[in-house]
Amino acid sequence: MTGTGGEPGRSLPRLASLARRLRHALTDVVALVYLAVCAALLVWALVVTAWDDSGESMAGVIPLLATAPSSFVLFVLPEGGAMLIVSFALGALANATLIGLCSRALRRGGRGDSAGVG
């Protein structure tokens, strides 16, 4: 008889499978290009904001729009520059994961994932 948690050894293969899928999604070419564009936008926004003497630069909006809608969910974090970057980074990773999963599914076509191709 098993407890409410099920078999104790079953969670490790599930975590390994999830980690493998995330690794494949985030190392997809399309996802890596998206992450590179997001990083370039963040660097551009930081440079423009630092260069602007008036302190009224709206350049930080562009990277947040590039990582929407995930970054908007995290944008409710406490105000500050570090939280803006955390919101951006987590939004970019979430979107890149979805982009990578979709890209792999489109490339796979009609083949199932049980074929071991990947």
C-alpha positions as CSV (number, residue, x, y, z in Angstrom):
1,M,0.0,0.0,0.0
2,T,1.4,3.4,-0.9
3,G,0.9,6.7,0.8
4,T,-0.8,9.8,-0.6
5,G,2.5,10.8,-2.2
6,G,2.6,7.7,-4.5
7,E,5.8,5.8,-5.1
8,P,8.9,7.7,-3.8
9,G,11.1,6.9,-6.8
10,R,8.6,8.1,-9.5
11,S,9.3,11.8,-9.0
12,L,12.9,11.6,-10.0
13,P,12.3,10.4,-13.6
14,R,9.6,13.1,-14.0
15,L,12.0,15.8,-12.8
16,A,14.7,14.4,-15.1
17,S,12.3,14.4,-18.0
18,L,11.2,17.9,-17.3
19,A,14.8,19.1,-17.0
20,R,15.6,17.5,-20.3
21,R,12.7,19.1,-22.0
22,L,13.6,22.5,-20.6
23,R,17.2,22.1,-21.7
24,H,16.1,21.1,-25.2
25,A,13.7,24.0,-25.4
26,L,16.2,26.6,-24.2
27,T,19.0,25.4,-26.4
28,D,16.8,25.6,-29.5
29,V,18.2,28.0,-32.2
30,V,15.1,30.1,-32.3
31,A,14.9,30.4,-28.5
32,L,18.6,31.4,-28.4
33,V,18.1,34.1,-31.1
34,Y,15.1,35.4,-29.0
35,L,17.3,35.5,-25.9
36,A,20.1,37.3,-27.8
37,V,17.6,39.9,-29.1
38,C,16.2,40.4,-25.6
39,A,19.7,40.7,-24.1
40,A,20.6,43.3,-26.7
41,L,17.5,45.3,-26.0
42,L,18.2,45.2,-22.3
43,V,21.8,46.5,-22.8
44,W,20.5,49.2,-25.1
45,A,17.9,50.3,-22.6
46,L,20.5,50.4,-19.8
47,V,22.9,52.4,-21.9
48,V,20.3,54.9,-23.0
49,T,19.0,55.3,-19.5
50,A,22.5,55.8,-18.1
51,W,23.3,58.3,-20.9
52,D,20.1,60.3,-20.3
53,D,20.8,63.1,-17.8
54,S,17.2,64.1,-17.3
55,G,16.2,60.7,-15.7
56,E,13.0,60.6,-17.8
57,S,14.0,57.9,-20.2
58,M,11.3,55.4,-21.2
59,A,13.8,53.0,-22.8
60,G,13.1,50.3,-20.2
61,V,9.6,49.9,-21.7
62,I,11.0,48.3,-24.9
63,P,12.6,45.3,-23.3
64,L,9.5,44.7,-21.1
65,L,7.3,44.8,-24.2
66,A,9.7,42.3,-25.9
67,T,9.2,39.8,-23.0
68,A,5.4,40.4,-22.5
69,P,3.2,39.0,-21.2
70,S,5.4,37.1,-18.8
71,S,7.3,40.2,-17.6
72,F,4.0,42.0,-16.9
73,V,3.1,39.4,-14.4
74,L,6.3,39.9,-12.6
75,F,6.2,43.7,-13.0
76,V,4.1,43.9,-9.8
77,L,7.3,43.2,-7.8
78,P,8.6,45.9,-5.5
79,E,9.8,49.0,-7.4
80,G,13.4,49.3,-8.3
81,G,16.0,48.8,-11.0
82,A,16.9,45.3,-9.8
83,M,13.3,44.1,-9.8
84,L,12.9,45.5,-13.4
85,I,15.8,43.4,-14.5
86,V,14.5,40.3,-12.6
87,S,11.1,40.8,-14.2
88,F,12.7,41.1,-17.6
89,A,15.0,38.1,-17.2
90,L,12.3,35.7,-15.9
91,G,9.9,36.9,-18.6
92,A,12.5,36.3,-21.3
93,L,13.3,32.8,-20.0
94,A,9.6,31.9,-19.8
95,N,9.0,33.1,-23.4
96,A,12.2,31.5,-24.7
97,T,11.0,28.2,-23.2
98,L,7.7,28.4,-24.9
99,I,9.3,29.5,-28.2
100,G,11.7,26.5,-28.0
101,L,9.0,24.0,-27.3
102,C,6.9,25.3,-30.2
103,S,9.9,25.3,-32.5
104,R,10.7,21.7,-31.7
105,A,7.1,20.7,-32.1
106,L,6.9,22.3,-35.5
107,R,10.1,20.8,-36.7
108,R,9.0,17.4,-35.4
109,G,5.9,17.5,-37.5
110,G,3.8,14.4,-37.4
111,R,6.3,12.3,-35.5
112,G,5.5,11.6,-31.8
113,D,7.9,12.3,-29.0
114,S,7.9,8.6,-28.1
115,A,10.2,7.8,-31.1
116,G,13.2,9.0,-29.1
117,V,14.2,11.6,-31.6
118,G,15.5,14.7,-30.0
